[in-house]
């Protein structure tokens, strides 16, 4: 088992970086303690002897895993935004929103898509 390795810089340079705003990415080698395929939850023991429980996004990641297996995990935190427009904001609010998202191409595209008729 290994301690956490910060791989954030490499993740931000990856080809997928344009579609995701990675805030932090950590990798570690851990030992599987339990696997619950019904809830997609894995429990593992870290190098510092902590038991950690995580839900995985893809159930295929759990296929074939058993207690005692040693695996490498990657934990990625990404910036997320969700906007629900129920009515069009005023021109003043739209200007303020445009200024807020101006430095973030992904957010600019999202705002632009929301304002199209």
C-alpha positions, 0 to 999 in steps of 0.5 A: 500500500502507498500513501496518497500521491497528488496527481492534480498537475498531470490531470490538468494537462491530460487530453480530457482536461478541456472538458473537466475542471479538475480541482484535485486528483489523488492516487494511492495503492490500497487493499480491498476490505469489501465490495457491495455491487448492489450499492456500488460501494467499495471499502478499502484500507489505506496505507495509514490503516484507515478504512474508507468507503466510496461509491463508484460511478461505474459498476464495472470497476467492481467486477472481479474485485475481492477482499484482500485484492491490492488496487490503485485508486484515483480520486478526482474532484471536479468543479461542477455547476448546474443552472436551471433557468425558470425565467430569463433574468434581467439585462443587468443580471445577465451582464453580471453573469457574463462577467462572472463566467468570462474566464471559464470557457465551459461556463461561458458555453453553458450560459450561452446555451441557456440564453438561446431561444 
